[in-house]
Amino acid sequence: MEGYKPKTFWERPEGVTGGIFLAALIAAIGFITVKSAAFIVGALTSTIGLVATLAILGAIIFMAIDSKSRNLIWYMYKSVMRAITGIFVKMDPIGILKGYVSDLKENLRKMNRQIGMLRGQMHKLQELILNNRKEIQSNLTLASQAKETDKQAVMILKSRKAGRLKESNIKLEDLYKKMEILYRVLGKMYENSEVMLEDIQDQVELKDQERKAMHASHSAMKSAMNIIAGDKDKRMVFDMALEAIADDVANKVGEMERFMDVSENFMKSVDLQNGIFEEEGLRMLEKWEKEGVSTILGGQKETLLKAAEDESNVLDINAPLKRPEAVEVRKNQYDSFFE
């Protein structure tokens, strides 16, 4: 969980409920105070009323000063707000992770289809560039022959056609480089996401049982006693680790889906038959390239972009997609969240 900044109570769904409840409570106290002003003044004039008021004020002051009492009340308040919010919103981190597992599986299927479509477009583009090169060479040869036979009109016509084809190929080769970036990134995202899916499934299977056992053995009273003693509530820490995993997965799934949208829009903008593509799709891809570090790719993003620019690093689009290497013992990337 290094570098992970947990959400505060007010940033969570239950924080919204807590804010509404707190505002309603303050408004209710203010309303009752105004309406009961005469009664309160009368109570203060009597000995019993004054003693009761001082006792209440003393209790409030004590709870405000005593850190254990303050922490206990804050814990109880958060627990109640979480329970109320849980009626309307899914709060169980294991349930949330199970939902992300389904999303990841569906995204991997979509990504696999996208990679296949992109591979097909790249094959067509390679063929188009190759045919243009052949036609360029043919037109240059004809222009040379026309020059030797003093056929100026034919020479000019063939030379201009060769020039147009060269300009077209420059654009098509730039387009191919962008497609190569897409292909490399999609392939690496697919590989990393398969590992992530396997790790999440392992965590859900293991931690679901642990969480059930922990919740069974740690009652609300025991948690409250831990808070009073100044100790961390193990159940709360465990759930916090699960929520950290859920947040990490949410960010990665979100990035995965955003890049798939970029890829899809880019491919839709390409018209290979006429050798053109819309600038909007290209701008979306270039924007992604300039963005910061990828949550899924990490430092691999920069490596992939450099590899696409390296002419000596030839991409084999016929090679099968890489799969995670099978090892006897592989450390789960989310084990450290519970250390």
URHU-V543285 format. One record per pair of residues at least 24 apart in sequence whose ideal C-beta (glycine too) atoms are under 10 Angstrom apart, sorted by the first residue. I is the first residue (numbers start at 1). J is the second residue. D is the distance in whole Angstrom. If there is no record, write none. Layout:
<<I & J & D> <I & J & D>>
This chain:
<<1 & 240 & 9> <1 & 241 & 7> <1 & 244 & 5> <1 & 245 & 9> <1 & 248 & 9> <1 & 334 & 10> <1 & 336 & 7> <1 & 337 & 5> <1 & 338 & 9> <1 & 339 & 8> <2 & 336 & 8> <2 & 337 & 10> <4 & 240 & 10> <4 & 241 & 10> <4 & 243 & 10> <4 & 244 & 5> <4 & 245 & 10> <4 & 247 & 8> <4 & 248 & 7> <4 & 337 & 8> <5 & 244 & 9> <5 & 247 & 10> <6 & 240 & 6> <6 & 241 & 10> <6 & 243 & 7> <6 & 244 & 7> <6 & 247 & 8> <7 & 240 & 10> <7 & 243 & 8> <7 & 244 & 9> <7 & 247 & 8> <9 & 74 & 9> <9 & 77 & 9> <9 & 78 & 6> <9 & 81 & 8> <9 & 82 & 9> <12 & 78 & 9> <12 & 81 & 9> <12 & 82 & 8> <12 & 85 & 8> <12 & 89 & 10> <12 & 91 & 9> <12 & 243 & 9> <13 & 81 & 9> <13 & 82 & 9> <13 & 85 & 5> <13 & 86 & 9> <13 & 88 & 9> <13 & 89 & 5> <13 & 90 & 9> <13 & 91 & 7> <14 & 77 & 10> <14 & 78 & 7> <14 & 79 & 9> <14 & 80 & 9> <14 & 81 & 4> <14 & 82 & 4> <14 & 83 & 9> <14 & 84 & 8> <14 & 85 & 4> <14 & 86 & 8> <14 & 89 & 8> <14 & 91 & 7> <15 & 78 & 9> <15 & 81 & 8> <15 & 82 & 10> <15 & 85 & 9> <16 & 81 & 9> <16 & 85 & 8> <16 & 89 & 9> <17 & 80 & 9> <17 & 81 & 5> <17 & 82 & 8> <17 & 83 & 10> <17 & 84 & 6> <17 & 85 & 5> <17 & 86 & 10> <17 & 87 & 10> <17 & 88 & 9> <17 & 89 & 9> <18 & 77 & 7> <18 & 78 & 7> <18 & 80 & 9> <18 & 81 & 4> <18 & 82 & 9> <18 & 84 & 9> <18 & 85 & 8> <19 & 81 & 9> <20 & 81 & 9> <20 & 84 & 10> <21 & 77 & 9> <21 & 80 & 8> <21 & 81 & 6> <21 & 84 & 8> <22 & 77 & 9> <22 & 81 & 9> <67 & 230 & 8> <68 & 227 & 8> <68 & 228 & 5> <68 & 229 & 8> <68 & 230 & 7> <69 & 228 & 8> <71 & 224 & 10> <71 & 227 & 5> <71 & 228 & 8> <71 & 230 & 8> <72 & 224 & 6> <72 & 225 & 9> <72 & 227 & 5> <72 & 228 & 6> <73 & 227 & 10> <74 & 227 & 9> <75 & 220 & 10> <75 & 223 & 7> <75 & 224 & 7> <75 & 226 & 9> <75 & 227 & 5> <75 & 228 & 9> <75 & 233 & 8> <75 & 236 & 8> <76 & 220 & 9> <76 & 223 & 10> <76 & 224 & 7> <76 & 227 & 9> <78 & 236 & 9> <79 & 220 & 7> <79 & 223 & 8> <79 & 224 & 9> <79 & 236 & 9> <82 & 239 & 10> <91 & 239 & 9> <91 & 243 & 9> <92 & 208 & 10> <92 & 211 & 9> <92 & 239 & 9> <92 & 242 & 9> <92 & 246 & 10> <93 & 204 & 10> <93 & 207 & 9> <93 & 208 & 10> <93 & 211 & 8> <93 & 238 & 9> <93 & 239 & 6> <93 & 240 & 9> <93 & 241 & 9> <93 & 242 & 4> <93 & 243 & 5> <93 & 244 & 9> <93 & 245 & 7> <93 & 246 & 5> <93 & 247 & 10> <94 & 203 & 9> <94 & 204 & 6> <94 & 205 & 10> <94 & 207 & 7> <94 & 208 & 5> <94 & 209 & 10> <94 & 210 & 10> <94 & 211 & 6> <94 & 212 & 9> <94 & 239 & 9> <94 & 242 & 7> <94 & 245 & 10> <94 & 246 & 9> <95 & 204 & 9> <95 & 208 & 9> <95 & 246 & 10> <96 & 204 & 10> <96 & 242 & 8> <96 & 243 & 8> <96 & 245 & 9> <96 & 246 & 5> <96 & 247 & 10> <96 & 249 & 9> <96 & 250 & 8> <97 & 200 & 6> <97 & 201 & 9> <97 & 203 & 7> <97 & 204 & 5> <97 & 207 & 8> <97 & 208 & 9> <97 & 242 & 7> <97 & 243 & 10> <97 & 245 & 7> <97 & 246 & 6> <97 & 249 & 7> <97 & 250 & 10> <97 & 334 & 10> <98 & 200 & 9> <98 & 201 & 9> <98 & 204 & 6> <98 & 208 & 9> <99 & 246 & 9> <99 & 249 & 10> <99 & 250 & 10> <99 & 253 & 10> <100 & 196 & 9> <100 & 197 & 9> <100 & 200 & 7> <100 & 204 & 9> <100 & 245 & 9> <100 & 246 & 7> <100 & 248 & 10> <100 & 249 & 5> <100 & 250 & 7> <100 & 252 & 9> <100 & 253 & 6> <101 & 196 & 10> <101 & 197 & 7> <101 & 200 & 6> <101 & 201 & 6> <101 & 203 & 10> <101 & 204 & 7> <101 & 249 & 9> <103 & 197 & 10> <103 & 249 & 9> <103 & 250 & 9> <103 & 253 & 6> <103 & 254 & 10> <103 & 256 & 9> <103 & 257 & 8> <104 & 193 & 6> <104 & 194 & 9> <104 & 196 & 7> <104 & 197 & 5> <104 & 198 & 10> <104 & 200 & 7> <104 & 201 & 9> <104 & 249 & 8> <104 & 252 & 9> <104 & 253 & 6> <104 & 256 & 8> <105 & 193 & 10> <105 & 197 & 7> <105 & 201 & 10> <107 & 189 & 9> <107 & 190 & 9> <107 & 193 & 7> <107 & 197 & 9> <107 & 253 & 7> <107 & 256 & 6> <107 & 257 & 6> <107 & 260 & 7> <108 & 189 & 10> <108 & 190 & 7> <108 & 193 & 6> <108 & 194 & 7> <108 & 196 & 10> <108 & 197 & 7> <108 & 256 & 9> <110 & 256 & 10> <110 & 257 & 9> <110 & 260 & 6> <110 & 264 & 9> <111 & 186 & 6> <111 & 187 & 9> <111 & 189 & 7> <111 & 190 & 5> <111 & 193 & 7> <111 & 194 & 10> <111 & 256 & 7> <111 & 257 & 10> <111 & 259 & 9> <111 & 260 & 6> <111 & 263 & 9> <111 & 321 & 10> <112 & 186 & 9> <112 & 190 & 7> <112 & 321 & 8> <114 & 182 & 9> <114 & 183 & 10> <114 & 186 & 6> <114 & 190 & 9> <114 & 259 & 10> <114 & 260 & 6> <114 & 263 & 6> <114 & 264 & 7> <114 & 267 & 8> <115 & 182 & 9> <115 & 183 & 7> <115 & 186 & 5> <115 & 187 & 7> <115 & 189 & 10> <115 & 190 & 7> <115 & 263 & 9> <115 & 317 & 10> <115 & 321 & 7> <116 & 321 & 9> <117 & 263 & 9> <117 & 264 & 9> <117 & 267 & 6> <118 & 179 & 6> <118 & 180 & 10> <118 & 182 & 6> <118 & 183 & 6> <118 & 186 & 7> <118 & 187 & 10> <118 & 263 & 7> <118 & 264 & 10> <118 & 266 & 9> <118 & 267 & 6> <118 & 270 & 10> <118 & 317 & 9> <119 & 179 & 9> <119 & 183 & 7> <119 & 186 & 10> <119 & 187 & 10> <119 & 317 & 5> <119 & 318 & 8> <119 & 321 & 10> <120 & 267 & 10> <120 & 272 & 10> <120 & 317 & 10> <121 & 175 & 10> <121 & 176 & 10> <121 & 179 & 7> <121 & 182 & 10> <121 & 183 & 10> <121 & 267 & 6> <121 & 270 & 7> <121 & 272 & 6> <122 & 175 & 10> <122 & 176 & 7> <122 & 179 & 5> <122 & 180 & 8> <122 & 182 & 9> <122 & 183 & 7> <122 & 272 & 10> <122 & 315 & 9> <122 & 317 & 5> <123 & 317 & 7> <123 & 318 & 9> <124 & 270 & 10> <124 & 272 & 5> <124 & 273 & 9> <125 & 172 & 6> <125 & 173 & 9> <125 & 175 & 7> <125 & 176 & 5> <125 & 179 & 7> <125 & 270 & 8> <125 & 272 & 6> <125 & 275 & 9> <126 & 172 & 9> <126 & 176 & 7> <126 & 179 & 10> <126 & 317 & 8> <127 & 272 & 9> <128 & 168 & 9> <128 & 169 & 9> <128 & 172 & 6> <128 & 175 & 10> <128 & 176 & 9> <128 & 272 & 6> <128 & 273 & 9> <128 & 275 & 7> <129 & 168 & 9> <129 & 169 & 6> <129 & 172 & 5> <129 & 173 & 6> <129 & 175 & 9> <129 & 176 & 7> <129 & 275 & 10> <130 & 169 & 10> <131 & 165 & 9> <131 & 169 & 10> <132 & 162 & 10> <132 & 164 & 10> <132 & 165 & 5> <132 & 166 & 8> <132 & 168 & 6> <132 & 169 & 5> <132 & 172 & 7> <132 & 173 & 10> <132 & 275 & 9> <133 & 165 & 8> <133 & 166 & 9> <133 & 169 & 7> <134 & 165 & 10> <135 & 161 & 8> <135 & 162 & 8> <135 & 165 & 6> <135 & 169 & 10> <136 & 161 & 8> <136 & 162 & 5> <136 & 163 & 9> <136 & 164 & 9> <136 & 165 & 5> <136 & 166 & 6> <136 & 168 & 9> <136 & 169 & 7> <137 & 162 & 8> <137 & 165 & 10> <138 & 162 & 9> <138 & 165 & 10> <139 & 163 & 9> <139 & 164 & 9> <139 & 165 & 7> <139 & 166 & 10> <140 & 165 & 10> <140 & 166 & 10> <165 & 275 & 10> <168 & 275 & 6> <168 & 276 & 10> <169 & 275 & 9> <171 & 275 & 7> <171 & 276 & 8> <171 & 277 & 8> <172 & 272 & 9> <172 & 275 & 6> <172 & 276 & 10> <172 & 277 & 9> <174 & 277 & 10> <174 & 282 & 9> <175 & 266 & 10> <175 & 270 & 7> <175 & 272 & 9> <175 & 275 & 9> <175 & 276 & 9> <175 & 277 & 6> <175 & 282 & 8> <176 & 315 & 10> <177 & 308 & 6> <177 & 309 & 7> <177 & 311 & 10> <177 & 315 & 10> <178 & 266 & 7> <178 & 270 & 9> <178 & 277 & 9> <178 & 281 & 9> <178 & 282 & 7> <178 & 285 & 6> <178 & 286 & 8> <178 & 289 & 9> <178 & 308 & 9> <179 & 263 & 10> <179 & 266 & 8> <179 & 267 & 8> <179 & 270 & 8> <179 & 277 & 10> <179 & 285 & 9> <179 & 308 & 9> <179 & 315 & 10> <179 & 317 & 9> <180 & 304 & 10> <180 & 307 & 9> <180 & 308 & 5> <180 & 309 & 9> <180 & 313 & 10> <180 & 314 & 10> <180 & 315 & 5> <180 & 317 & 8> <181 & 263 & 10> <181 & 266 & 10> <181 & 285 & 7> <181 & 286 & 10> <181 & 288 & 9> <181 & 289 & 7> <181 & 304 & 7> <181 & 305 & 6> <181 & 307 & 9> <181 & 308 & 5> <181 & 309 & 9> <181 & 315 & 10> <182 & 259 & 9> <182 & 262 & 8> <182 & 263 & 5> <182 & 266 & 7> <182 & 267 & 8> <182 & 285 & 7> <182 & 288 & 10> <182 & 308 & 9> <183 & 263 & 9> <183 & 304 & 10> <183 & 308 & 9> <183 & 315 & 7> <183 & 317 & 6> <184 & 300 & 10> <184 & 301 & 10> <184 & 303 & 9> <184 & 304 & 5> <184 & 305 & 8> <184 & 307 & 6> <184 & 308 & 6> <184 & 313 & 10> <184 & 315 & 7> <185 & 259 & 7> <185 & 262 & 9> <185 & 263 & 8> <185 & 285 & 9> <185 & 288 & 8> <185 & 289 & 9> <185 & 294 & 8> <185 & 296 & 9> <185 & 297 & 7> <185 & 300 & 9> <185 & 301 & 7> <185 & 304 & 6> <185 & 305 & 8> <185 & 308 & 9> <186 & 256 & 10> <186 & 259 & 8> <186 & 260 & 8> <186 & 263 & 6> <186 & 321 & 9> <187 & 304 & 9> <187 & 315 & 9> <187 & 317 & 10> <187 & 319 & 9> <187 & 321 & 6> <187 & 322 & 7> <188 & 294 & 9> <188 & 296 & 8> <188 & 297 & 6> <188 & 300 & 6> <188 & 301 & 8> <188 & 303 & 9> <188 & 304 & 6> <188 & 321 & 10> <188 & 322 & 8> <189 & 252 & 9> <189 & 255 & 8> <189 & 256 & 6> <189 & 259 & 7> <189 & 260 & 9> <189 & 263 & 10> <189 & 294 & 8> <189 & 296 & 5> <189 & 297 & 7> <189 & 300 & 9> <189 & 301 & 10> <189 & 304 & 10> <190 & 256 & 9> <190 & 296 & 10> <190 & 321 & 6> <190 & 322 & 8> <190 & 323 & 9> <191 & 296 & 10> <191 & 297 & 10> <191 & 300 & 10> <191 & 321 & 7> <191 & 322 & 5> <191 & 323 & 7> <191 & 324 & 6> <191 & 325 & 10> <192 & 252 & 9> <192 & 256 & 9> <192 & 294 & 9> <192 & 295 & 10> <192 & 296 & 5> <192 & 297 & 7> <192 & 298 & 9> <192 & 300 & 8> <192 & 324 & 9> <192 & 333 & 10> <193 & 252 & 8> <193 & 253 & 9> <193 & 256 & 6> <193 & 296 & 7> <194 & 321 & 9> <194 & 322 & 9> <194 & 323 & 7> <194 & 324 & 6> <195 & 323 & 10> <195 & 324 & 5> <195 & 325 & 10> <195 & 330 & 9> <195 & 332 & 10> <195 & 333 & 7> <196 & 248 & 9> <196 & 249 & 7> <196 & 252 & 6> <196 & 253 & 9> <196 & 256 & 9> <196 & 296 & 8> <196 & 324 & 10> <196 & 333 & 7> <196 & 334 & 9> <197 & 249 & 10> <197 & 324 & 10> <198 & 324 & 7> <198 & 330 & 9> <198 & 332 & 9> <198 & 333 & 10> <199 & 245 & 9> <199 & 249 & 9> <199 & 330 & 9> <199 & 331 & 9> <199 & 332 & 5> <199 & 333 & 5> <199 & 334 & 6> <199 & 335 & 9> <200 & 245 & 7> <200 & 246 & 9> <200 & 248 & 10> <200 & 249 & 6> <200 & 252 & 10> <200 & 332 & 9> <200 & 333 & 9> <200 & 334 & 7> <202 & 330 & 10> <202 & 332 & 6> <202 & 334 & 8> <202 & 335 & 9> <203 & 241 & 10> <203 & 242 & 8> <203 & 245 & 6> <203 & 249 & 10> <203 & 332 & 7> <203 & 333 & 9> <203 & 334 & 5> <203 & 335 & 8> <203 & 337 & 9> <203 & 338 & 9> <204 & 242 & 9> <204 & 245 & 9> <206 & 332 & 9> <206 & 335 & 10> <206 & 338 & 10> <207 & 238 & 8> <207 & 241 & 8> <207 & 242 & 6> <207 & 245 & 9> <207 & 334 & 9> <207 & 337 & 10> <207 & 338 & 8> <208 & 242 & 10> <210 & 238 & 7> <210 & 242 & 10> <210 & 338 & 9> <211 & 235 & 8> <211 & 238 & 7> <211 & 239 & 8> <211 & 242 & 7> <214 & 238 & 6> <214 & 239 & 9> <215 & 239 & 9> <237 & 338 & 9> <238 & 337 & 10> <238 & 338 & 7> <240 & 337 & 9> <241 & 334 & 9> <241 & 336 & 9> <241 & 337 & 4> <241 & 338 & 5> <241 & 339 & 9> <242 & 334 & 9> <242 & 337 & 8> <242 & 338 & 9> <243 & 337 & 10> <244 & 334 & 9> <244 & 337 & 5> <244 & 338 & 10> <245 & 333 & 9> <245 & 334 & 5> <245 & 337 & 6> <245 & 338 & 9> <248 & 295 & 8> <248 & 333 & 9> <248 & 334 & 8> <248 & 337 & 8> <249 & 295 & 10> <249 & 334 & 9> <250 & 295 & 10> <251 & 295 & 5> <251 & 296 & 9> <252 & 294 & 9> <252 & 295 & 5> <252 & 296 & 5> <252 & 297 & 10> <253 & 295 & 10> <253 & 296 & 9> <254 & 295 & 8> <254 & 296 & 10> <255 & 288 & 10> <255 & 291 & 10> <255 & 294 & 6> <255 & 295 & 5> <255 & 296 & 6> <255 & 297 & 9> <256 & 294 & 10> <256 & 295 & 9> <256 & 296 & 6> <258 & 284 & 10> <258 & 288 & 8> <258 & 291 & 10> <259 & 284 & 10> <259 & 285 & 9> <259 & 288 & 6> <259 & 294 & 8> <259 & 296 & 8> <259 & 297 & 9> <262 & 286 & 10> <262 & 287 & 8> <262 & 288 & 5> <262 & 289 & 10> <263 & 288 & 9>>
